[in-house]
């Protein structure tokens, strides 16, 4: 049906001077509809790549009824980045809050085949979430800034959270995206923990290399 526009367009938009119609996809659009729309916005996928993207498309479509082009671009942006098995990933998050109720968050984080789970309370849902993450990973970060913005349209739009920390006299930023701002916040905080962890590992490797070079120089 999607392949033949005559089945759903009475008149071509180009006939009256408008660009081609932008189709809003949904949970029941199917792989063909997704593949066709991705091709129109510049993505040509193999069958294996399409299967991978389709799984993420369905997961997002379960959360929001309408999938726009910007949603597809963000799916594509994260589909083939590849998260190292040495990095932390958010596996589960639950937040409880309400009037006269102290916000409480429980998070479960995975790293390869290991799971880390903790709960914490805070001054708000996000604060409780960050404290639970820090407790689970036995870390404490100096949060400098926290920003939220909508990156797609609609009532169920994707939200982007950017966090910035200051450690070792340097700034590090993390980013998280979800239809749920609390989940996006957790992803952003875990993302910056991974980035900072990479920095520390690289710093340690550099020191070891310098030490090895120094030992070789002295031996000569």
N, C-alpha and C positions, 0 to 999 in steps of 0.2 A: 504493500500500500504506500509506504513512504517513498518507494522508488519512483512511482508514477504520481507526479504532483497534481495531475488532472483529477485524481480521486478525492482530493481535499481542497483544491483551489478552484473557485469558479472563474476567476480572472487572474492572470499573471500579474504580480506587482510591477514588473518591468514595463507592462503595457501602459500604466499610468504614471510612470516616472519614478517609482520607488524601488529600492533595492530588494533583493530576494528575501522572502519571508523567513524569519528566524523561528524555527520550531522549538517549543519548550518540551523537553523530554520528561518522562515519568517512569515509574517502576515497571510499567507494562510495555515500554517502548520496544524492548527486545534488542538482541545483539545487532541485527541488521540496521535498526534505526540508530543505535549508538554509533556503529561503524560509519554509517552514512554522514551523520552529523559531525563526527570527528574529522572525516575526510574534508568536509566543507570548510572547517575552521583550520585546516592545515596539518592534520595528523593522519598518516597512512600507517596502519598497523598490520603486523603479521597475525596469524590466527592465535598463536600462543600469547602475543602481547594483548590482543583483543580480549582473550579469556581473563587475563590478569586485571585489565582495566574494568571489564564488565563486573567482576566481583566487587570492586570498590564503588562502581556506579550504583549497583543494587544496594550496597550498604548505606550509601548516602541517600538514595531514593527512599529507603525505609524511614529516614529521619525527616526528609522534606519532600513534599509532594511534587514540586516542580524543579527540574534541573536545567539551569541556564548555561549558556556558553562559558561564562566565567567559572562556573562550577566544574565543567569539563576540563578547563585549562588547569585548575588547581589539582584535579585528579591526575591529569597527565604530568603535572609538575612533580608530584610525589610518587608516582608509580614505579619509576625506574631509577630512583636515587639510590636505593639499596642501603638498608640500615645494617651496620656491622653487628655481628653476634656479640661483640664486646661492648655494645652500647645498651643503655637502659631504654625500655619501652613501657608505656603505660598499658597495663593489662586490664585494670578494673578501677573504677572510682565510684564512691557513693557519698553523697552529702546530705546531711539532715539539718534543717534549720527552720525557724519560724518565730513568731512573736513570743517573747519571754522564754525563748529556747536558745541555749548556747550552740552556735554552729559547730557541727562535728563532721569530720571527713575521714573516710577510710580509703586508702589507696593500696593497690597491689601492682608492683612493678616487676617486670621480668628482664633478665639479662641472660641470654643463651637459655640454658635449662634451669636456671635458678629463679626463685620467686622471693620478693621482699614485700611484706605487708605490715602496715601500721595504721593507727588512728590517732587523730589529734583534734583539739578544739582550737578556736581562734576568734578574732574580733569580727570575722565575717567568713563567708563560705570560701573565698579565695585564700584568705589568711590560714584558715584551717587546713585547706588542701595543701598549701605550701609547707606548712609545719609537719603534716603527715608524711610528705615526700622526704623532707629533711630527716625525719625520725627513721623512716624506712631505710634510707641510704646512709645514715649516720654522718650527715654533713650539715653545715650551716653556711649560708651564703649571705652576702651583703647586697640586698636588693636596692637598686638605685632608682629604677623607674618601671612602671607597669602601664601599658597602653592597650586599648581595645578599639577595634574598628570593624565595620561591616564590609566585607569584600565582595558580596554578591547581593542581588536584589531579592525582594519578597519577604514575607513575614517569617519564613524559616531560613533566612539567609545564613550563609557561612560567616562566622565571626573569626577574626584573627587577633591573637594576643601576642604582644611582643614584650618580653621582659629584658631588663638590663641589669647586670650585676657588676660590682667592682671588687676584684680580687687581685692580689699580687701587684697592686698599683696599675692594673689594666682593666679595661671594660670588655665585657662579653655579653652578647645578645642572643636570646633564644626566641623561637617562633612556634606557635601552635595554632592549628585551625580545626574548627568543629562547628556544628550547628548549636552546640551547647558551650556557653562561654566558660563555665567552670572546667569542663573537659579540655577546652582549648588552653586554658590557663595552666592546667596540669601538664599538658603536652609541652607548652612553652618552657615551663620550669625544668622539666626533665631534659628538654633539648639543650638548654643552657648548661645544665650539669654535664651533659655529654661533651659539649664544646669545651668547657673548662677542663674536663678530664683529659681531653685530647691535648690541650695546651700543656698540662702538667706532665703528661707522658712524653711529649715532644721535648719539653725542657729537660726531663730526666735523661732521655736518650742523648741529647746534645751534650750534657755534662759527662755522660759515660764515654762518648766519643772523644771529647776533649781530654779526658783522663787517659784514655787508651793511647792517644797521640802523644801525650806527655810522657807516658811510660816508654813508648817506642823511641822517642827522642833522647831520653836519658840513657836507654840501653845502647844507643849508637854512640 
